[in-house]
């Protein structure tokens, strides 16, 4: 029987702590209404990431060596619910899952404006690009399967991701069969391209392995995977992002417009990388308004 370590709100670690097998963060800390533990794992999912070490977590609530997929559910108050749902996939360069700000904080904001959200603790790729993709796709299916009881329109379920999570959200948007694609996507400073001068090498290294080829990187450069059925997409980036070059998002936006797909891109003057979920970010309120406006537009376009 697997043992799961639940991280309590009061027990904030000050150094990397390891658990015997998976780690689940408590509802008291995450603010989630409920947690779906072990949606699947390396033994039960279609593919394994090959990681055999225990999951671990540090004082920033960044998760490492994830091998079990868990869902944190944030249900919108029925009195303000819009009927929309969003699957949230955090970033971390595919080396870790930055679930605190990229995940929990973003989901709490979405819930506050009437959006039901799921934060996905996905399995890291460890050279298996299909693993996080199938985790995010399964989370979409889970939300749609529960849409009636949650007051969510199954045709209004979208995806949001930041950094490597932005790559994952765009990967879901471009690699999922048309009938299962998200209704819309929100990408925050996403990794998109594998082009040498514009990529985030760490994300592609962890996704494809250190022996990756230029052909593999080109194939998984998502500006090359856009089709007429890619969902409408909002991109939020800062001009001075030195971690993931802003041109990466520009390439994706250009591809979306080439196929006539509704899209919007907000380029903030500053902020660098990693500001999602941080209320002290200088442009936090404009970013939140952009997300709320985009969601309202998608609802109107139903």
ChimeraX commands (.cxc) that place a marker at each C-alpha (Angstrom):
marker #1 position 0.00,0.00,0.00 radius 0.5
marker #1 position 1.43,3.37,-0.97 radius 0.5
marker #1 position 1.81,5.94,1.75 radius 0.5
marker #1 position 0.99,9.55,0.91 radius 0.5
marker #1 position 2.44,12.49,2.79 radius 0.5
marker #1 position -0.03,15.34,3.27 radius 0.5
marker #1 position 1.70,18.67,3.82 radius 0.5
marker #1 position -0.23,20.56,6.48 radius 0.5
marker #1 position -0.60,24.34,6.36 radius 0.5
marker #1 position 1.31,24.83,9.59 radius 0.5
marker #1 position 4.13,22.55,8.58 radius 0.5
marker #1 position 5.89,24.76,6.03 radius 0.5
marker #1 position 9.23,23.12,5.40 radius 0.5
marker #1 position 12.43,25.10,5.51 radius 0.5
marker #1 position 14.51,22.61,3.53 radius 0.5
marker #1 position 13.83,19.98,0.94 radius 0.5
marker #1 position 11.72,17.27,2.55 radius 0.5
marker #1 position 11.17,13.87,1.06 radius 0.5
marker #1 position 8.16,11.64,1.40 radius 0.5
marker #1 position 7.78,7.92,1.10 radius 0.5
marker #1 position 6.12,7.97,-2.31 radius 0.5
marker #1 position 3.71,10.77,-3.38 radius 0.5
marker #1 position 3.15,14.17,-1.78 radius 0.5
marker #1 position -0.25,15.80,-1.49 radius 0.5
marker #1 position -0.55,19.36,-0.16 radius 0.5
marker #1 position -3.44,19.91,2.23 radius 0.5
marker #1 position -6.64,21.79,1.43 radius 0.5
marker #1 position -5.80,24.07,4.36 radius 0.5
marker #1 position -2.72,25.32,2.52 radius 0.5
marker #1 position -3.85,25.10,-1.09 radius 0.5
marker #1 position -7.30,26.55,-0.47 radius 0.5
marker #1 position -8.80,23.84,-2.66 radius 0.5
marker #1 position -12.33,22.64,-1.97 radius 0.5
marker #1 position -11.29,19.06,-2.49 radius 0.5
marker #1 position -8.40,16.96,-3.76 radius 0.5
marker #1 position -8.51,14.04,-6.14 radius 0.5
marker #1 position -5.55,11.94,-5.09 radius 0.5
marker #1 position -3.96,9.54,-7.52 radius 0.5
marker #1 position -5.94,10.25,-10.65 radius 0.5
marker #1 position -3.34,7.86,-11.97 radius 0.5
marker #1 position 0.37,7.18,-11.62 radius 0.5
marker #1 position 3.26,5.59,-13.47 radius 0.5
marker #1 position 1.75,2.16,-12.97 radius 0.5
marker #1 position -1.79,2.99,-14.11 radius 0.5
marker #1 position -1.35,5.82,-16.65 radius 0.5
marker #1 position -0.85,5.10,-20.36 radius 0.5
marker #1 position 2.86,5.95,-20.09 radius 0.5
marker #1 position 5.46,6.16,-17.32 radius 0.5
marker #1 position 8.05,8.90,-16.90 radius 0.5
marker #1 position 10.53,6.33,-15.59 radius 0.5
marker #1 position 11.18,8.15,-12.31 radius 0.5
marker #1 position 11.67,5.72,-9.42 radius 0.5
marker #1 position 12.79,8.07,-6.63 radius 0.5
marker #1 position 10.41,9.54,-4.05 radius 0.5
marker #1 position 8.64,12.81,-4.72 radius 0.5
marker #1 position 10.03,15.77,-2.79 radius 0.5
marker #1 position 9.01,19.32,-1.93 radius 0.5
marker #1 position 10.90,22.41,-0.79 radius 0.5
marker #1 position 10.04,25.50,1.25 radius 0.5
marker #1 position 8.56,27.20,-1.85 radius 0.5
marker #1 position 6.18,24.28,-2.34 radius 0.5
marker #1 position 7.97,23.30,-5.53 radius 0.5
marker #1 position 7.54,19.59,-6.26 radius 0.5
marker #1 position 10.24,17.36,-7.72 radius 0.5
marker #1 position 10.27,13.85,-9.24 radius 0.5
marker #1 position 6.49,13.72,-9.47 radius 0.5
marker #1 position 5.10,10.29,-10.34 radius 0.5
marker #1 position 1.47,10.59,-9.21 radius 0.5
marker #1 position -1.12,12.87,-10.81 radius 0.5
marker #1 position -3.32,14.73,-8.31 radius 0.5
marker #1 position -6.07,17.28,-8.94 radius 0.5
marker #1 position -6.88,20.24,-6.69 radius 0.5
marker #1 position -10.48,21.33,-7.23 radius 0.5
marker #1 position -11.68,24.94,-6.78 radius 0.5
marker #1 position -15.45,25.25,-7.18 radius 0.5
marker #1 position -16.99,28.59,-8.08 radius 0.5
marker #1 position -19.78,29.92,-5.88 radius 0.5
marker #1 position -23.02,29.14,-7.77 radius 0.5
marker #1 position -24.24,32.70,-7.15 radius 0.5
marker #1 position -21.39,34.14,-9.26 radius 0.5
marker #1 position -20.42,31.17,-11.44 radius 0.5
marker #1 position -20.08,31.87,-15.14 radius 0.5
marker #1 position -20.44,28.23,-16.13 radius 0.5
marker #1 position -16.81,28.12,-17.28 radius 0.5
marker #1 position -14.05,25.82,-16.10 radius 0.5
marker #1 position -10.28,26.09,-16.41 radius 0.5
marker #1 position -7.59,23.43,-16.01 radius 0.5
marker #1 position -4.47,25.09,-14.54 radius 0.5
marker #1 position -1.04,23.59,-15.25 radius 0.5
marker #1 position 1.86,25.19,-13.31 radius 0.5
marker #1 position 5.34,25.84,-14.65 radius 0.5
marker #1 position 8.79,24.88,-13.45 radius 0.5
marker #1 position 10.82,24.23,-16.58 radius 0.5
marker #1 position 9.65,20.59,-16.57 radius 0.5
marker #1 position 12.25,20.10,-13.80 radius 0.5
marker #1 position 9.77,20.83,-11.02 radius 0.5
marker #1 position 6.11,21.77,-10.54 radius 0.5
marker #1 position 5.78,25.29,-9.12 radius 0.5
marker #1 position 2.35,24.64,-7.73 radius 0.5
marker #1 position 2.08,27.50,-5.21 radius 0.5
marker #1 position 1.84,30.65,-7.35 radius 0.5
marker #1 position 1.46,29.20,-10.85 radius 0.5
marker #1 position -1.22,26.87,-9.54 radius 0.5
marker #1 position -2.99,27.52,-6.24 radius 0.5
marker #1 position -2.89,31.34,-6.35 radius 0.5
marker #1 position -4.13,31.42,-9.94 radius 0.5
marker #1 position -6.95,28.97,-9.18 radius 0.5
marker #1 position -8.07,30.96,-6.14 radius 0.5
marker #1 position -8.30,34.06,-8.35 radius 0.5
marker #1 position -10.30,32.20,-10.99 radius 0.5
marker #1 position -12.69,30.90,-8.34 radius 0.5
marker #1 position -13.17,34.45,-7.04 radius 0.5
marker #1 position -14.46,35.58,-10.44 radius 0.5
marker #1 position -16.82,32.64,-10.86 radius 0.5
marker #1 position -14.60,30.17,-12.70 radius 0.5
marker #1 position -14.29,26.59,-11.47 radius 0.5
marker #1 position -10.65,25.51,-11.66 radius 0.5
marker #1 position -8.56,22.37,-11.41 radius 0.5
marker #1 position -4.85,22.62,-10.58 radius 0.5
marker #1 position -2.96,19.65,-11.96 radius 0.5
marker #1 position 0.01,18.20,-10.12 radius 0.5
marker #1 position 1.29,16.48,-13.22 radius 0.5
marker #1 position 4.04,13.93,-13.66 radius 0.5
marker #1 position 7.25,15.51,-14.92 radius 0.5
marker #1 position 8.38,14.27,-18.35 radius 0.5
marker #1 position 11.92,13.09,-17.54 radius 0.5
marker #1 position 12.48,12.74,-21.29 radius 0.5
marker #1 position 8.95,11.46,-22.00 radius 0.5
marker #1 position 7.09,14.36,-23.61 radius 0.5
marker #1 position 3.80,12.46,-23.72 radius 0.5
marker #1 position 3.52,12.11,-19.92 radius 0.5
marker #1 position 2.52,15.66,-18.84 radius 0.5
marker #1 position 0.45,15.96,-22.00 radius 0.5
marker #1 position -1.70,12.95,-21.13 radius 0.5
marker #1 position -2.04,14.16,-17.51 radius 0.5
marker #1 position -3.42,17.53,-18.63 radius 0.5
marker #1 position -5.70,15.89,-21.18 radius 0.5
marker #1 position -7.07,13.57,-18.50 radius 0.5
marker #1 position -7.73,16.57,-16.24 radius 0.5
marker #1 position -9.81,18.12,-19.03 radius 0.5
marker #1 position -11.80,14.90,-19.27 radius 0.5
marker #1 position -12.27,14.84,-15.51 radius 0.5
marker #1 position -13.68,18.37,-15.45 radius 0.5
marker #1 position -16.05,17.64,-18.30 radius 0.5
marker #1 position -17.18,14.41,-16.65 radius 0.5
marker #1 position -18.05,16.35,-13.49 radius 0.5
marker #1 position -19.34,19.46,-15.24 radius 0.5
marker #1 position -23.03,18.85,-14.51 radius 0.5
marker #1 position -22.53,18.57,-10.75 radius 0.5
marker #1 position -20.17,21.55,-10.71 radius 0.5
marker #1 position -22.37,23.84,-12.80 radius 0.5
marker #1 position -19.83,23.96,-15.63 radius 0.5
marker #1 position -20.70,23.95,-19.32 radius 0.5
marker #1 position -18.58,21.12,-20.81 radius 0.5
marker #1 position -18.21,23.23,-23.95 radius 0.5
marker #1 position -16.69,26.05,-21.90 radius 0.5
marker #1 position -13.72,24.22,-20.36 radius 0.5
marker #1 position -10.37,25.81,-21.13 radius 0.5
marker #1 position -6.75,25.54,-20.04 radius 0.5
marker #1 position -4.26,27.95,-18.46 radius 0.5
marker #1 position -0.53,27.48,-18.03 radius 0.5
marker #1 position 2.54,29.48,-17.06 radius 0.5
marker #1 position 6.10,29.03,-18.40 radius 0.5
marker #1 position 6.60,25.29,-18.99 radius 0.5
marker #1 position 2.95,24.99,-17.95 radius 0.5
marker #1 position 2.26,27.44,-20.78 radius 0.5
marker #1 position 4.03,25.04,-23.10 radius 0.5
marker #1 position 1.89,22.22,-21.74 radius 0.5
marker #1 position -1.31,24.25,-22.23 radius 0.5
marker #1 position -0.29,25.03,-25.81 radius 0.5
marker #1 position 0.72,21.41,-26.36 radius 0.5
marker #1 position -2.75,20.31,-25.25 radius 0.5
marker #1 position -4.23,22.96,-27.56 radius 0.5
marker #1 position -2.37,21.65,-30.59 radius 0.5
marker #1 position -1.91,17.89,-29.99 radius 0.5
marker #1 position -5.33,16.89,-28.62 radius 0.5
marker #1 position -7.97,15.43,-30.95 radius 0.5
marker #1 position -10.34,18.18,-32.09 radius 0.5
marker #1 position -13.34,16.83,-30.20 radius 0.5
marker #1 position -11.41,16.97,-26.90 radius 0.5
marker #1 position -9.49,20.21,-27.31 radius 0.5
marker #1 position -9.98,22.94,-24.69 radius 0.5
marker #1 position -12.48,25.64,-25.60 radius 0.5
marker #1 position -9.83,28.32,-25.07 radius 0.5
marker #1 position -6.31,28.73,-23.74 radius 0.5
marker #1 position -4.51,31.27,-21.56 radius 0.5
marker #1 position -0.72,31.21,-21.82 radius 0.5
marker #1 position 1.38,33.21,-19.34 radius 0.5
marker #1 position 5.03,33.76,-20.39 radius 0.5
marker #1 position 4.91,30.35,-22.11 radius 0.5
marker #1 position 7.74,28.29,-23.50 radius 0.5
marker #1 position 6.74,27.70,-27.13 radius 0.5
marker #1 position 9.60,27.23,-29.54 radius 0.5
marker #1 position 12.59,24.92,-29.65 radius 0.5
marker #1 position 14.46,27.30,-31.93 radius 0.5
marker #1 position 18.00,27.58,-30.54 radius 0.5
marker #1 position 18.06,31.34,-30.09 radius 0.5
marker #1 position 14.56,31.68,-28.69 radius 0.5
marker #1 position 13.95,28.59,-26.62 radius 0.5
marker #1 position 14.16,27.75,-22.94 radius 0.5
marker #1 position 16.73,24.98,-23.16 radius 0.5
marker #1 position 15.90,23.53,-19.75 radius 0.5
marker #1 position 12.29,22.82,-20.67 radius 0.5
marker #1 position 13.22,21.05,-23.88 radius 0.5
marker #1 position 16.06,19.17,-22.20 radius 0.5
marker #1 position 13.76,17.79,-19.49 radius 0.5
marker #1 position 11.01,17.09,-22.01 radius 0.5
marker #1 position 13.10,15.28,-24.62 radius 0.5
marker #1 position 16.27,14.33,-22.77 radius 0.5
marker #1 position 19.81,15.62,-23.10 radius 0.5
marker #1 position 20.36,13.63,-26.29 radius 0.5
marker #1 position 17.47,15.38,-28.05 radius 0.5
marker #1 position 17.91,16.18,-31.72 radius 0.5
marker #1 position 17.22,19.36,-33.65 radius 0.5
marker #1 position 14.50,17.48,-35.55 radius 0.5
marker #1 position 12.73,16.58,-32.30 radius 0.5
marker #1 position 12.92,20.15,-31.05 radius 0.5
marker #1 position 11.58,21.48,-34.32 radius 0.5
marker #1 position 8.70,19.00,-34.28 radius 0.5
marker #1 position 7.71,20.06,-30.76 radius 0.5
marker #1 position 8.08,23.76,-31.46 radius 0.5
marker #1 position 4.43,24.58,-31.01 radius 0.5
marker #1 position 4.26,27.49,-33.44 radius 0.5
marker #1 position 4.66,24.71,-36.03 radius 0.5
marker #1 position 1.76,22.69,-34.62 radius 0.5
marker #1 position -0.98,25.32,-34.87 radius 0.5
marker #1 position -3.91,24.38,-37.12 radius 0.5
marker #1 position -7.29,25.95,-37.91 radius 0.5
marker #1 position -8.78,24.03,-34.95 radius 0.5
marker #1 position -6.36,25.33,-32.32 radius 0.5
marker #1 position -8.50,27.08,-29.67 radius 0.5
marker #1 position -8.68,30.86,-29.18 radius 0.5
marker #1 position -5.70,31.93,-27.11 radius 0.5
marker #1 position -4.69,34.76,-24.79 radius 0.5
marker #1 position -0.98,35.38,-24.20 radius 0.5
marker #1 position 0.43,37.44,-21.32 radius 0.5
marker #1 position 4.15,38.29,-21.31 radius 0.5
marker #1 position 6.63,40.87,-20.02 radius 0.5
marker #1 position 8.97,42.60,-22.44 radius 0.5
marker #1 position 12.02,42.10,-20.21 radius 0.5
marker #1 position 11.61,38.34,-19.72 radius 0.5
marker #1 position 15.17,37.03,-19.92 radius 0.5
marker #1 position 14.23,33.45,-19.00 radius 0.5
marker #1 position 11.82,32.70,-21.84 radius 0.5
marker #1 position 12.29,35.16,-24.72 radius 0.5
marker #1 position 9.10,37.04,-25.54 radius 0.5
marker #1 position 9.62,36.30,-29.23 radius 0.5
marker #1 position 8.55,32.74,-28.42 radius 0.5
marker #1 position 5.02,33.95,-27.67 radius 0.5
marker #1 position 5.09,36.25,-30.67 radius 0.5
marker #1 position 5.74,33.27,-32.93 radius 0.5
marker #1 position 2.74,31.45,-31.50 radius 0.5
marker #1 position 0.53,34.53,-31.85 radius 0.5
marker #1 position 1.65,34.94,-35.47 radius 0.5
marker #1 position 0.80,31.29,-36.19 radius 0.5
marker #1 position -2.63,31.68,-34.60 radius 0.5
marker #1 position -3.39,34.73,-36.74 radius 0.5
marker #1 position -2.13,32.96,-39.88 radius 0.5
marker #1 position -4.96,30.49,-39.39 radius 0.5
marker #1 position -7.50,33.14,-38.42 radius 0.5
marker #1 position -7.80,31.98,-34.82 radius 0.5
marker #1 position -9.06,34.59,-32.32 radius 0.5
marker #1 position -6.14,35.65,-30.15 radius 0.5
marker #1 position -4.89,38.49,-27.98 radius 0.5
marker #1 position -1.44,39.26,-26.63 radius 0.5
marker #1 position -0.66,41.60,-23.73 radius 0.5
marker #1 position 2.95,42.71,-23.56 radius 0.5
marker #1 position 3.70,44.37,-20.22 radius 0.5
marker #1 position 6.71,46.72,-20.04 radius 0.5
marker #1 position 8.42,44.88,-17.20 radius 0.5
marker #1 position 8.12,41.99,-14.80 radius 0.5
marker #1 position 10.56,39.45,-16.14 radius 0.5
marker #1 position 9.53,35.86,-15.58 radius 0.5
marker #1 position 7.52,34.12,-12.89 radius 0.5
marker #1 position 5.02,36.78,-11.81 radius 0.5
marker #1 position 1.81,34.76,-12.20 radius 0.5
marker #1 position -0.17,34.61,-8.96 radius 0.5
marker #1 position 1.89,37.37,-7.30 radius 0.5
marker #1 position -0.36,40.23,-6.21 radius 0.5
marker #1 position 2.67,42.47,-5.68 radius 0.5
marker #1 position 3.54,42.30,-9.38 radius 0.5
marker #1 position 3.32,45.83,-10.77 radius 0.5
marker #1 position 0.91,44.78,-13.50 radius 0.5
marker #1 position -1.00,42.18,-11.51 radius 0.5
marker #1 position -4.32,43.99,-11.79 radius 0.5
marker #1 position -4.08,44.64,-15.55 radius 0.5
marker #1 position -3.14,40.97,-16.01 radius 0.5
marker #1 position -6.14,39.84,-13.97 radius 0.5
marker #1 position -8.44,42.15,-15.92 radius 0.5
marker #1 position -7.08,40.79,-19.19 radius 0.5
marker #1 position -7.84,37.24,-18.07 radius 0.5
marker #1 position -11.34,38.15,-16.83 radius 0.5
marker #1 position -12.11,40.04,-20.05 radius 0.5
marker #1 position -10.87,37.16,-22.19 radius 0.5
marker #1 position -13.02,34.66,-20.31 radius 0.5
marker #1 position -16.04,36.92,-20.72 radius 0.5
marker #1 position -15.39,37.18,-24.45 radius 0.5
marker #1 position -15.13,33.39,-24.75 radius 0.5
marker #1 position -18.43,33.00,-22.95 radius 0.5
marker #1 position -20.08,35.46,-25.32 radius 0.5
marker #1 position -18.67,33.57,-28.31 radius 0.5
marker #1 position -20.19,30.27,-27.19 radius 0.5
marker link #1:1,2 radius 0.2
marker link #1:2,3 radius 0.2
marker link #1:3,4 radius 0.2
marker link #1:4,5 radius 0.2
marker link #1:5,6 radius 0.2
marker link #1:6,7 radius 0.2
marker link #1:7,8 radius 0.2
marker link #1:8,9 radius 0.2
marker link #1:9,10 radius 0.2
marker link #1:10,11 radius 0.2
marker link #1:11,12 radius 0.2
marker link #1:12,13 radius 0.2
marker link #1:13,14 radius 0.2
marker link #1:14,15 radius 0.2
marker link #1:15,16 radius 0.2
marker link #1:16,17 radius 0.2
marker link #1:17,18 radius 0.2
marker link #1:18,19 radius 0.2
marker link #1:19,20 radius 0.2
marker link #1:20,21 radius 0.2
marker link #1:21,22 radius 0.2
marker link #1:22,23 radius 0.2
marker link #1:23,24 radius 0.2
marker link #1:24,25 radius 0.2
marker link #1:25,26 radius 0.2
marker link #1:26,27 radius 0.2
marker link #1:27,28 radius 0.2
marker link #1:28,29 radius 0.2
marker link #1:29,30 radius 0.2
marker link #1:30,31 radius 0.2
marker link #1:31,32 radius 0.2
marker link #1:32,33 radius 0.2
marker link #1:33,34 radius 0.2
marker link #1:34,35 radius 0.2
marker link #1:35,36 radius 0.2
marker link #1:36,37 radius 0.2
marker link #1:37,38 radius 0.2
marker link #1:38,39 radius 0.2
marker link #1:39,40 radius 0.2
marker link #1:40,41 radius 0.2
marker link #1:41,42 radius 0.2
marker link #1:42,43 radius 0.2
marker link #1:43,44 radius 0.2
marker link #1:44,45 radius 0.2
marker link #1:45,46 radius 0.2
marker link #1:46,47 radius 0.2
marker link #1:47,48 radius 0.2
marker link #1:48,49 radius 0.2
marker link #1:49,50 radius 0.2
marker link #1:50,51 radius 0.2
marker link #1:51,52 radius 0.2
marker link #1:52,53 radius 0.2
marker link #1:53,54 radius 0.2
marker link #1:54,55 radius 0.2
marker link #1:55,56 radius 0.2
marker link #1:56,57 radius 0.2
marker link #1:57,58 radius 0.2
marker link #1:58,59 radius 0.2
marker link #1:59,60 radius 0.2
marker link #1:60,61 radius 0.2
marker link #1:61,62 radius 0.2
marker link #1:62,63 radius 0.2
marker link #1:63,64 radius 0.2
marker link #1:64,65 radius 0.2
marker link #1:65,66 radius 0.2
marker link #1:66,67 radius 0.2
marker link #1:67,68 radius 0.2
marker link #1:68,69 radius 0.2
marker link #1:69,70 radius 0.2
marker link #1:70,71 radius 0.2
marker link #1:71,72 radius 0.2
marker link #1:72,73 radius 0.2
marker link #1:73,74 radius 0.2
marker link #1:74,75 radius 0.2
marker link #1:75,76 radius 0.2
marker link #1:76,77 radius 0.2
marker link #1:77,78 radius 0.2
marker link #1:78,79 radius 0.2
marker link #1:79,80 radius 0.2
marker link #1:80,81 radius 0.2
marker link #1:81,82 radius 0.2
marker link #1:82,83 radius 0.2
marker link #1:83,84 radius 0.2
marker link #1:84,85 radius 0.2
marker link #1:85,86 radius 0.2
marker link #1:86,87 radius 0.2
marker link #1:87,88 radius 0.2
marker link #1:88,89 radius 0.2
marker link #1:89,90 radius 0.2
marker link #1:90,91 radius 0.2
marker link #1:91,92 radius 0.2
marker link #1:92,93 radius 0.2
marker link #1:93,94 radius 0.2
marker link #1:94,95 radius 0.2
marker link #1:95,96 radius 0.2
marker link #1:96,97 radius 0.2
marker link #1:97,98 radius 0.2
marker link #1:98,99 radius 0.2
marker link #1:99,100 radius 0.2
marker link #1:100,101 radius 0.2
marker link #1:101,102 radius 0.2
marker link #1:102,103 radius 0.2
marker link #1:103,104 radius 0.2
marker link #1:104,105 radius 0.2
marker link #1:105,106 radius 0.2
marker link #1:106,107 radius 0.2
marker link #1:107,108 radius 0.2
marker link #1:108,109 radius 0.2
marker link #1:109,110 radius 0.2
marker link #1:110,111 radius 0.2
marker link #1:111,112 radius 0.2
marker link #1:112,113 radius 0.2
marker link #1:113,114 radius 0.2
marker link #1:114,115 radius 0.2
marker link #1:115,116 radius 0.2
marker link #1:116,117 radius 0.2
marker link #1:117,118 radius 0.2
marker link #1:118,119 radius 0.2
marker link #1:119,120 radius 0.2
marker link #1:120,121 radius 0.2
marker link #1:121,122 radius 0.2
marker link #1:122,123 radius 0.2
marker link #1:123,124 radius 0.2
marker link #1:124,125 radius 0.2
marker link #1:125,126 radius 0.2
marker link #1:126,127 radius 0.2
marker link #1:127,128 radius 0.2
marker link #1:128,129 radius 0.2
marker link #1:129,130 radius 0.2
marker link #1:130,131 radius 0.2
marker link #1:131,132 radius 0.2
marker link #1:132,133 radius 0.2
marker link #1:133,134 radius 0.2
marker link #1:134,135 radius 0.2
marker link #1:135,136 radius 0.2
marker link #1:136,137 radius 0.2
marker link #1:137,138 radius 0.2
marker link #1:138,139 radius 0.2
marker link #1:139,140 radius 0.2
marker link #1:140,141 radius 0.2
marker link #1:141,142 radius 0.2
marker link #1:142,143 radius 0.2
marker link #1:143,144 radius 0.2
marker link #1:144,145 radius 0.2
marker link #1:145,146 radius 0.2
marker link #1:146,147 radius 0.2
marker link #1:147,148 radius 0.2
marker link #1:148,149 radius 0.2
marker link #1:149,150 radius 0.2
marker link #1:150,151 radius 0.2
marker link #1:151,152 radius 0.2
marker link #1:152,153 radius 0.2
marker link #1:153,154 radius 0.2
marker link #1:154,155 radius 0.2
marker link #1:155,156 radius 0.2
marker link #1:156,157 radius 0.2
marker link #1:157,158 radius 0.2
marker link #1:158,159 radius 0.2
marker link #1:159,160 radius 0.2
marker link #1:160,161 radius 0.2
marker link #1:161,162 radius 0.2
marker link #1:162,163 radius 0.2
marker link #1:163,164 radius 0.2
marker link #1:164,165 radius 0.2
marker link #1:165,166 radius 0.2
marker link #1:166,167 radius 0.2
marker link #1:167,168 radius 0.2
marker link #1:168,169 radius 0.2
marker link #1:169,170 radius 0.2
marker link #1:170,171 radius 0.2
marker link #1:171,172 radius 0.2
marker link #1:172,173 radius 0.2
marker link #1:173,174 radius 0.2
marker link #1:174,175 radius 0.2
marker link #1:175,176 radius 0.2
marker link #1:176,177 radius 0.2
marker link #1:177,178 radius 0.2
marker link #1:178,179 radius 0.2
marker link #1:179,180 radius 0.2
marker link #1:180,181 radius 0.2
marker link #1:181,182 radius 0.2
marker link #1:182,183 radius 0.2
marker link #1:183,184 radius 0.2
marker link #1:184,185 radius 0.2
marker link #1:185,186 radius 0.2
marker link #1:186,187 radius 0.2
marker link #1:187,188 radius 0.2
marker link #1:188,189 radius 0.2
marker link #1:189,190 radius 0.2
marker link #1:190,191 radius 0.2
marker link #1:191,192 radius 0.2
marker link #1:192,193 radius 0.2
marker link #1:193,194 radius 0.2
marker link #1:194,195 radius 0.2
marker link #1:195,196 radius 0.2
marker link #1:196,197 radius 0.2
marker link #1:197,198 radius 0.2
marker link #1:198,199 radius 0.2
marker link #1:199,200 radius 0.2
marker link #1:200,201 radius 0.2
marker link #1:201,202 radius 0.2
marker link #1:202,203 radius 0.2
marker link #1:203,204 radius 0.2
marker link #1:204,205 radius 0.2
marker link #1:205,206 radius 0.2
marker link #1:206,207 radius 0.2
marker link #1:207,208 radius 0.2
marker link #1:208,209 radius 0.2
marker link #1:209,210 radius 0.2
marker link #1:210,211 radius 0.2
marker link #1:211,212 radius 0.2
marker link #1:212,213 radius 0.2
marker link #1:213,214 radius 0.2
marker link #1:214,215 radius 0.2
marker link #1:215,216 radius 0.2
marker link #1:216,217 radius 0.2
marker link #1:217,218 radius 0.2
marker link #1:218,219 radius 0.2
marker link #1:219,220 radius 0.2
marker link #1:220,221 radius 0.2
marker link #1:221,222 radius 0.2
marker link #1:222,223 radius 0.2
marker link #1:223,224 radius 0.2
marker link #1:224,225 radius 0.2
marker link #1:225,226 radius 0.2
marker link #1:226,227 radius 0.2
marker link #1:227,228 radius 0.2
marker link #1:228,229 radius 0.2
marker link #1:229,230 radius 0.2
marker link #1:230,231 radius 0.2
marker link #1:231,232 radius 0.2
marker link #1:232,233 radius 0.2
marker link #1:233,234 radius 0.2
marker link #1:234,235 radius 0.2
marker link #1:235,236 radius 0.2
marker link #1:236,237 radius 0.2
marker link #1:237,238 radius 0.2
marker link #1:238,239 radius 0.2
marker link #1:239,240 radius 0.2
marker link #1:240,241 radius 0.2
marker link #1:241,242 radius 0.2
marker link #1:242,243 radius 0.2
marker link #1:243,244 radius 0.2
marker link #1:244,245 radius 0.2
marker link #1:245,246 radius 0.2
marker link #1:246,247 radius 0.2
marker link #1:247,248 radius 0.2
marker link #1:248,249 radius 0.2
marker link #1:249,250 radius 0.2
marker link #1:250,251 radius 0.2
marker link #1:251,252 radius 0.2
marker link #1:252,253 radius 0.2
marker link #1:253,254 radius 0.2
marker link #1:254,255 radius 0.2
marker link #1:255,256 radius 0.2
marker link #1:256,257 radius 0.2
marker link #1:257,258 radius 0.2
marker link #1:258,259 radius 0.2
marker link #1:259,260 radius 0.2
marker link #1:260,261 radius 0.2
marker link #1:261,262 radius 0.2
marker link #1:262,263 radius 0.2
marker link #1:263,264 radius 0.2
marker link #1:264,265 radius 0.2
marker link #1:265,266 radius 0.2
marker link #1:266,267 radius 0.2
marker link #1:267,268 radius 0.2
marker link #1:268,269 radius 0.2
marker link #1:269,270 radius 0.2
marker link #1:270,271 radius 0.2
marker link #1:271,272 radius 0.2
marker link #1:272,273 radius 0.2
marker link #1:273,274 radius 0.2
marker link #1:274,275 radius 0.2
marker link #1:275,276 radius 0.2
marker link #1:276,277 radius 0.2
marker link #1:277,278 radius 0.2
marker link #1:278,279 radius 0.2
marker link #1:279,280 radius 0.2
marker link #1:280,281 radius 0.2
marker link #1:281,282 radius 0.2
marker link #1:282,283 radius 0.2
marker link #1:283,284 radius 0.2
marker link #1:284,285 radius 0.2
marker link #1:285,286 radius 0.2
marker link #1:286,287 radius 0.2
marker link #1:287,288 radius 0.2
marker link #1:288,289 radius 0.2
marker link #1:289,290 radius 0.2
marker link #1:290,291 radius 0.2
marker link #1:291,292 radius 0.2
marker link #1:292,293 radius 0.2
marker link #1:293,294 radius 0.2
marker link #1:294,295 radius 0.2
marker link #1:295,296 radius 0.2
marker link #1:296,297 radius 0.2
marker link #1:297,298 radius 0.2
marker link #1:298,299 radius 0.2
marker link #1:299,300 radius 0.2
marker link #1:300,301 radius 0.2
marker link #1:301,302 radius 0.2
view
